[in-house]
């Protein structure tokens, strides 16, 4: 059963509750306030918000920010998000601290109005392990609206009140972002154009083991960078100095390398690495062969020969998926590998997909044009679990039998 879409909902004159992902990075503004440093997740939600506004709905946006664990924390307030939405939509977007205030704001809103519900994780029931507690919160939220739209792809891999339980209580649909994300990742698990190349980086190989296990039977080539590469190098018998290493995963990596060899999947590891004598932007830095990392030095980026090799593999691929930076890109001396991968993907003729999280952040921080990628995911964890082949609860509930689309609170 496919997911219903926005086009299936008759929303004019009704309240639509939309779960979005506004877990944006914030920084102090120097005057005691908080400012958003990357608005990507907010702009990603605009197509759904604007569709609902254009079709005469009043919109209540549910979102989280950080992990306040049921405690009202001022620095985790969505107030900066409400201000940014007010700017982007050229309307006043109020923020409601609780269910009562949300009901009042919605009653005052005109058709096309938007209200932000304060950080849903300020209520401990949102992320409770007890389904009854989540269901109780979901009922309170569902009572505020007539329809539910799921558009927070970054949370669809979670069982949470505003993601899964509420969808069972209202006529529901996928928003434009969730539709697009689901279509792209389904294609990657279905019939991608070949050669199919997956680039994996980031700090921990343990975070990617499920993805590697599911993709070995699907891809033509795996390119391994970032901190996780050193566990691969160790599995091949190389010393990695003081580099990040998950020694308890070496045997698992060895098994995956053997499986890849049997299946004819090429696993491309770094041939050279940038190493530093300490973890700091002003550390002493040099480039060494991947099998010659000195004791006391740590790998902080792939080397230039590796970057060139990765770029060649990207250029001749039919489908390229990237998840995880190649080095400590936040420090300029260690950003070259990540920049090389991003720029190679931006120039590639094949389908290019960036799996959210740090990779998506790196593209924006390094100034690579986002429009040159076919898809940049908004959900790092969700995209990984999708690629692992797991069922995502927030998507599964959308494909469940839907309530009658004409059945709203006014005509029950």
ABEGO torsion letter per residue (X at the ends): XBBBBAAABBABGBBBBBBBBABBBBBBAGAGBBBBABAAAAAAAAAAAAAAAAAGBBBBBBBBBEBAGGBBBAAABAAAAAAAAAAAAGBBBBBBABAAAAAAAAAABBBGBBBBBBBAAABAAAABABAAAAAAAAAAAAAABABBBBABAAAAABBBAAAAAAAAABBBBBBAAAAAAAAAAAAAABBBBOBBBBBBBEABAAAAAAAAAAAAAABABBBBBEAAAAAAAAAAGBBAEABBBBAAAAAAAAAAAAAAAAAGBBBBBBABBBBBABBBAABBBBBBBAAABBBGBBBABBBAAAAAAAAAAAAABABBBBBEBABBAABAAAAAAAAAAAAAAAABABBBBBAEEAAAAAAAAAGBBAAABABBBABAAAAAAAAAGBBBAAAAAAABBBBBAABBAAAX
